[in-house]
Amino acid sequence: MRSTARAIAMVAVLASICSYGLAQDSKTQDSKTPGVLSSDQVKRLAPAAYFYRGQSASVQTRNSAGIRTQDQKYVLVGMVDTSGYAADIAQKYQGLFITEVKLDVGGSQLAPGEYGFGFTADKFVITDVGANEVLSVSFQTDSELKRPVPLKITEDNGSYRLYAGKKWVAIKTQ
């Protein structure tokens, strides 16, 4: 009788260990799926502060977004606190832009690297960490967008849209 009870207990323990392992595998798989990252995934990846033009700015993780590619590489964007920057720099530098892959941004090529970005009055601008312009493209405006937020990324037929409010620019990983 005792051996039967032990066998049942052992089977129960093994079953729970196996189910825990399968649950962890499915979480690992979900965390490796290409596409737009969840807010929890972005929070784990985004830096707390970002160095740009001689200063370190706090990253607003609630206003950050990201993409995971098929090759398990990342593109991260996030708004930063630019209160300590000069007005001319703060106009072009609204956030961080980190990419581990080559991108097509609004029809222009961007190499992997760490950058700053901003939506100016008429352009989407990417600058290197020294505030030198690397890329400048026209952006689109989505007047139909019901609830604009400071920053988000959406998927769009194999490419992505980086939104700041109702302004957006197309991003394609390469």
Contacts in CASP RR format, 6 or more apart in sequence:
PFRMAT RR
TARGET T0000
AUTHOR 0000-0000-0000
METHOD contacts of the structure
MODEL  1
MRSTARAIAMVAVLASICSYGLAQDSKTQDSKTPGVLSSDQVKRLAPAAY
FYRGQSASVQTRNSAGIRTQDQKYVLVGMVDTSGYAADIAQKYQGLFITE
VKLDVGGSQLAPGEYGFGFTADKFVITDVGANEVLSVSFQTDSELKRPVP
LKITEDNGSYRLYAGKKWVAIKTQ
31 41 0 8 1.000
32 68 0 8 1.000
32 72 0 8 1.000
33 68 0 8 1.000
34 68 0 8 1.000
34 69 0 8 1.000
34 70 0 8 1.000
35 67 0 8 1.000
35 68 0 8 1.000
35 69 0 8 1.000
35 155 0 8 1.000
36 65 0 8 1.000
36 66 0 8 1.000
36 67 0 8 1.000
36 153 0 8 1.000
36 154 0 8 1.000
36 155 0 8 1.000
36 160 0 8 1.000
37 45 0 8 1.000
37 65 0 8 1.000
37 66 0 8 1.000
37 67 0 8 1.000
37 68 0 8 1.000
37 74 0 8 1.000
39 62 0 8 1.000
41 66 0 8 1.000
41 68 0 8 1.000
42 61 0 8 1.000
42 64 0 8 1.000
42 65 0 8 1.000
42 66 0 8 1.000
42 76 0 8 1.000
43 61 0 8 1.000
43 64 0 8 1.000
45 66 0 8 1.000
45 74 0 8 1.000
45 76 0 8 1.000
46 59 0 8 1.000
46 61 0 8 1.000
46 64 0 8 1.000
46 76 0 8 1.000
46 78 0 8 1.000
47 59 0 8 1.000
47 96 0 8 1.000
48 58 0 8 1.000
48 59 0 8 1.000
48 61 0 8 1.000
49 56 0 8 1.000
49 57 0 8 1.000
49 58 0 8 1.000
49 59 0 8 1.000
50 56 0 8 1.000
50 57 0 8 1.000
50 59 0 8 1.000
50 80 0 8 1.000
50 95 0 8 1.000
50 96 0 8 1.000
51 129 0 8 1.000
52 80 0 8 1.000
52 93 0 8 1.000
52 96 0 8 1.000
52 116 0 8 1.000
52 129 0 8 1.000
52 130 0 8 1.000
52 131 0 8 1.000
53 85 0 8 1.000
53 89 0 8 1.000
53 93 0 8 1.000
53 129 0 8 1.000
53 130 0 8 1.000
53 131 0 8 1.000
54 130 0 8 1.000
55 84 0 8 1.000
55 85 0 8 1.000
57 80 0 8 1.000
57 81 0 8 1.000
57 82 0 8 1.000
57 84 0 8 1.000
57 85 0 8 1.000
57 95 0 8 1.000
58 80 0 8 1.000
58 81 0 8 1.000
59 78 0 8 1.000
59 79 0 8 1.000
59 80 0 8 1.000
59 96 0 8 1.000
60 78 0 8 1.000
60 79 0 8 1.000
60 80 0 8 1.000
60 81 0 8 1.000
60 150 0 8 1.000
61 78 0 8 1.000
63 78 0 8 1.000
63 79 0 8 1.000
63 149 0 8 1.000
63 150 0 8 1.000
63 151 0 8 1.000
64 76 0 8 1.000
64 77 0 8 1.000
64 78 0 8 1.000
64 79 0 8 1.000
64 151 0 8 1.000
65 76 0 8 1.000
65 77 0 8 1.000
65 78 0 8 1.000
65 151 0 8 1.000
65 152 0 8 1.000
65 153 0 8 1.000
65 162 0 8 1.000
66 74 0 8 1.000
66 75 0 8 1.000
66 76 0 8 1.000
66 77 0 8 1.000
66 153 0 8 1.000
67 74 0 8 1.000
67 75 0 8 1.000
67 153 0 8 1.000
67 160 0 8 1.000
67 171 0 8 1.000
67 173 0 8 1.000
68 74 0 8 1.000
69 75 0 8 1.000
69 100 0 8 1.000
69 101 0 8 1.000
69 173 0 8 1.000
71 101 0 8 1.000
73 100 0 8 1.000
73 101 0 8 1.000
74 98 0 8 1.000
74 99 0 8 1.000
74 100 0 8 1.000
75 98 0 8 1.000
75 99 0 8 1.000
75 100 0 8 1.000
75 101 0 8 1.000
75 103 0 8 1.000
75 171 0 8 1.000
75 173 0 8 1.000
76 96 0 8 1.000
76 97 0 8 1.000
76 98 0 8 1.000
76 99 0 8 1.000
77 95 0 8 1.000
77 96 0 8 1.000
77 97 0 8 1.000
77 98 0 8 1.000
77 117 0 8 1.000
77 151 0 8 1.000
77 153 0 8 1.000
77 162 0 8 1.000
78 95 0 8 1.000
78 96 0 8 1.000
78 97 0 8 1.000
78 151 0 8 1.000
79 94 0 8 1.000
79 95 0 8 1.000
79 150 0 8 1.000
79 151 0 8 1.000
80 93 0 8 1.000
80 94 0 8 1.000
80 95 0 8 1.000
80 96 0 8 1.000
82 89 0 8 1.000
82 90 0 8 1.000
82 93 0 8 1.000
82 94 0 8 1.000
82 95 0 8 1.000
84 90 0 8 1.000
85 93 0 8 1.000
89 131 0 8 1.000
91 118 0 8 1.000
91 120 0 8 1.000
92 118 0 8 1.000
92 120 0 8 1.000
92 125 0 8 1.000
92 127 0 8 1.000
92 131 0 8 1.000
92 133 0 8 1.000
93 116 0 8 1.000
93 117 0 8 1.000
93 118 0 8 1.000
93 127 0 8 1.000
93 131 0 8 1.000
94 117 0 8 1.000
94 118 0 8 1.000
94 119 0 8 1.000
94 164 0 8 1.000
95 116 0 8 1.000
95 117 0 8 1.000
95 118 0 8 1.000
96 114 0 8 1.000
96 115 0 8 1.000
96 116 0 8 1.000
96 117 0 8 1.000
97 114 0 8 1.000
97 115 0 8 1.000
97 116 0 8 1.000
97 117 0 8 1.000
97 126 0 8 1.000
98 113 0 8 1.000
98 114 0 8 1.000
98 115 0 8 1.000
99 110 0 8 1.000
99 112 0 8 1.000
99 113 0 8 1.000
99 115 0 8 1.000
100 112 0 8 1.000
100 113 0 8 1.000
101 112 0 8 1.000
101 173 0 8 1.000
101 174 0 8 1.000
102 109 0 8 1.000
102 110 0 8 1.000
102 111 0 8 1.000
102 112 0 8 1.000
102 173 0 8 1.000
102 174 0 8 1.000
103 109 0 8 1.000
103 110 0 8 1.000
103 171 0 8 1.000
103 172 0 8 1.000
103 173 0 8 1.000
103 174 0 8 1.000
104 110 0 8 1.000
104 159 0 8 1.000
104 170 0 8 1.000
104 171 0 8 1.000
104 172 0 8 1.000
104 174 0 8 1.000
105 124 0 8 1.000
105 126 0 8 1.000
105 135 0 8 1.000
105 137 0 8 1.000
105 169 0 8 1.000
105 170 0 8 1.000
105 171 0 8 1.000
106 124 0 8 1.000
106 137 0 8 1.000
106 138 0 8 1.000
106 169 0 8 1.000
106 170 0 8 1.000
106 171 0 8 1.000
107 137 0 8 1.000
107 170 0 8 1.000
108 135 0 8 1.000
108 137 0 8 1.000
110 126 0 8 1.000
110 134 0 8 1.000
110 135 0 8 1.000
114 129 0 8 1.000
115 126 0 8 1.000
115 127 0 8 1.000
115 128 0 8 1.000
115 129 0 8 1.000
115 134 0 8 1.000
116 126 0 8 1.000
116 127 0 8 1.000
116 128 0 8 1.000
116 129 0 8 1.000
117 124 0 8 1.000
117 125 0 8 1.000
117 126 0 8 1.000
117 127 0 8 1.000
118 124 0 8 1.000
118 125 0 8 1.000
118 126 0 8 1.000
118 164 0 8 1.000
119 125 0 8 1.000
119 139 0 8 1.000
119 164 0 8 1.000
119 167 0 8 1.000
122 138 0 8 1.000
123 136 0 8 1.000
123 137 0 8 1.000
123 138 0 8 1.000
123 139 0 8 1.000
124 136 0 8 1.000
124 137 0 8 1.000
124 138 0 8 1.000
124 139 0 8 1.000
124 167 0 8 1.000
124 169 0 8 1.000
125 133 0 8 1.000
125 135 0 8 1.000
125 136 0 8 1.000
126 133 0 8 1.000
126 134 0 8 1.000
126 135 0 8 1.000
126 136 0 8 1.000
127 133 0 8 1.000
127 134 0 8 1.000
128 134 0 8 1.000
137 169 0 8 1.000
139 167 0 8 1.000
139 168 0 8 1.000
139 169 0 8 1.000
140 167 0 8 1.000
140 168 0 8 1.000
140 169 0 8 1.000
140 170 0 8 1.000
141 166 0 8 1.000
141 167 0 8 1.000
141 168 0 8 1.000
142 163 0 8 1.000
142 166 0 8 1.000
142 167 0 8 1.000
142 168 0 8 1.000
143 166 0 8 1.000
145 163 0 8 1.000
145 165 0 8 1.000
145 166 0 8 1.000
148 163 0 8 1.000
148 165 0 8 1.000
148 166 0 8 1.000
149 163 0 8 1.000
149 165 0 8 1.000
150 164 0 8 1.000
150 165 0 8 1.000
151 162 0 8 1.000
151 163 0 8 1.000
151 164 0 8 1.000
151 165 0 8 1.000
152 162 0 8 1.000
152 163 0 8 1.000
153 160 0 8 1.000
153 161 0 8 1.000
153 162 0 8 1.000
153 163 0 8 1.000
153 171 0 8 1.000
154 160 0 8 1.000
154 161 0 8 1.000
154 163 0 8 1.000
156 170 0 8 1.000
158 172 0 8 1.000
159 170 0 8 1.000
159 171 0 8 1.000
159 172 0 8 1.000
160 170 0 8 1.000
160 171 0 8 1.000
160 172 0 8 1.000
160 173 0 8 1.000
161 168 0 8 1.000
161 169 0 8 1.000
161 170 0 8 1.000
161 171 0 8 1.000
162 168 0 8 1.000
162 169 0 8 1.000
162 171 0 8 1.000
END
